[in-house]
Amino acid sequence: MKTDAKLRLGWIGAGRMGYEMAARLAKGGGDVTVWNRTRAKAEPLTKHGAKIATSLPSLATCDIVFCMVSTWNDVREVMAGPNGLLSSGGKLPRMVVECSSISLEGSAELRALLKQRGVELLAAPVSGNAKVIKAGKLSFVCSGPKAAYDAALPYLKMIAPSASYVGEGELARIVKICHNVFLGVVTQSLAEITVLAQKAGVPRHAFLEFLNQSVMGSVFTRYKTPAFVNLDFKVTFTPYLLRKDLDLGLDAGRRYGVPMPLASITRDVVQTLIGRGVTEEDFAKLLVLEAEASGLALEPENVPVSDGLQDRVDPAAAPR
């Protein structure tokens, strides 16, 4: 495969994540053509130099096609559906870089489908969300042929500073599943201790300021602090998607004989959140569910706090 910077790149999916990833690729100088089910959502990418595809088969002449959609059903449809990428009767891409969070089985099925048509698959799920992408702090975990990873790496680096190769086959999928199980368990635990501290009399912003500067603080706890302090639950990741990933983790635990009691309990808590109608807000609303279970009514503290993605707090950005 050619490795110069002028490979033709296709992009499938311009949702919250896909849009920002494609934007960074285009801004980095990539020759990118984007397809999205709702064309209007992709059209703003033209201001960064991207082109808009009229159909999925029109991306078949690209050298590499990236895919970032929501579920395995979506991946299968855009790849192997009646009007999918593989429905092209002629030339096909040499490689698909598939970034969605899908199961091990789905990824293996996709690899087999692509192999039948002479297309390599690089599984490349990510850690981060749209705001993390904008801040240039996304990270990839990749598996598949090492040569495919090496060929795709210059383009991965246009999108994110970090890309890790973990081996052949679908190993990147299990890493991503483990990552998102941890995401759910940590968020539930963070909600519990934050509510405990507040009910004892400690303001949420003061508790989280301490936690974030302690050995227990992390990029993630700092990132979720504004939502926990000021109750801004603009969606970065829905409870529905978190439940899907917890289910994938529990399925993997059964497959490999690994007990996962914390993941199982967290999955039930997330289901409770969904059952209360919280489907289009951020999964950080686990904090509100925990507070309600504790007899605590939360109010925004209206304190400017950093999300850890910027060098300093901008007081003008504080909620009013």
C-alpha angles and dihedrals in degrees: 000000000000113000102191121117093254100074112134109247129201124200127199118195131032101193123127093298102028094051094055093043092050090047092056091047091051093044088050090061100263118152094236132178114188131204123190130171089237102046094198091066091058099042096083087065088074089077087067093050100266122137124222121235120222093208141005095248088057087069091060092092092060120104095225127017121199121204126200114167135135111259144011090257089057092048092050091048096050092044107036105011122116090271097028131125093271093052088082109113094209138038119002132197117272091228142019117205104202113198103170124111103253137150127272089247093050092048092050091049091051091049090053093048092051094044090056087060096043095255122135121223125216110189105213114167118172143224113224142042138247094287091048089051091052090050090053094242103114118127133205129210112199140192135173133073110357090224090056090051091050091050093048096043097089089056094043087054090055087061103035137013093225130057122163125195111211102175145273131331121005100337091119089061094057090047090052092046091051089048094053094044087055089048091058096043093047092049093051091047091048090052092051097050093042091053091045091053093047094048088053089054106268116129112239094237092053093048093047092045088058094043093049092053093046129084087265094059119104143173087267099050089048091048093052094045096091091053092048094045101040100025094234102157099177102156123265095152125005126229087239092059091045090052089051091054094045088052090051089051094049090048089052090048090055091047094052098034096246118147111226108182096156092050091048093052092045090051090056091049091051089049089054089053091051091046088058089059099260099139106123100041127079120284087239084086084089081091091064092047091052091047092051090050087053095050092250124135110208125216128186110264091209092216120146106240132170123248089209092242093095132054095239143011115264106214090199088064093058115116115262 
